[in-house]
Amino acid sequence: MNTEFYRNFIAMVEAGGMNRAAREIHVAQPALTRQLQVLEKEYGAVLVKPRKGRHTLELTEAGWILYRQARQICEADRTAHAEISALEKGLTGTLRLSLTPSLMPMVIEKGILPFHKKYRDVTFRFRESYQVPLAEEVRRGISEAGITNAPLPDPFLFQVLHEETSTLAAAALKGSPFFPQKETLSAQDLASVPLAVSRSTEDQVSQFFRNEGLRPSILFSIDARASALHLAEEGLAAAIVMWAPWDTLPDTMTLRPLAGPAYKQTITFFCLKGHRLSRGMERFLDCLEKELR
């Protein structure tokens, strides 16, 4: 596939003009002008506003659409070359994965570390995103697969590859006055305790207390689970977070399950429906799943 015209169009846009682009990519300016004319004829639209003596290049709305799509086309072309090359030469190439930020420590410890020991030539491109942007990155092919702890938007578009479960639990410093000497904690036990919670679990925490006719004393509501745990480690609050079997705490902290029905969260590994995973991604996800068992 010849993507030269697309790549040169991208260069024109990002350089801010044809003359500068010509110098940077070593293509004569008249050749770039002809390529632009070919693209405008192909798409039946003016892509660049008349210059009127200006040296800078200004795109029309159609030009911006082509620029965005051209970047995706060129990225897909590079990815295809890399994956086919990896298939021919052995397991090399780049793995592109989008995931919820709070899951990154798990992916590093249980996935990257053991996988990298076996496959030193594989590189990684991770995107840390939340729910809708994360799913959109997989849908558009920016990432080959995704790992999320939130329900998938438009689930009919995606194929679930694997699922794990985490449950709500409370963490605090060992010996903290926040926790009574009990194996499991009720809402009553935590009713007057200052809490740090991640925003993604705040509704479940509130429901846990409402079941006993109480309201939680949320001192800190914060995006990242790691930040809630850090506040607990500093002794400022008890953290109520989603906890999975592979998670770990510092030796200075203790974890207690919550009494009553378990509040669960599903961690989903997924890709676009109908997409065949590259061999590298298959091996990586297999490695990660085995380490989580």
Secondary structure, DSSP 8 states (H G I E B T S, - for coil): ---HHHHHHHHHHHHTSHHHHHHHHT--HHHHHHHHHHHHHHHTS--B---TT-SS--B-HHHHHHHHHHHHHHHHHHHHHHHHHHHHHSS-EEEEEEE-GGGHHHHIIIIIHHHHHH-TTEEEEEEE--HHHHHHHHHTTSSSEEEESS--SSGGGEEEEEEEEEEEEEEEETT-TTS-S-SSB-HHHHTTS-EEEEGGGHHHHHHHHHTTT----EEEEES-HHHHHHHHHTTS-EEEEEE-TT----TTEEEEEBSSS--EEEEEEEEETT----HHHHHHHHHHHHHH-
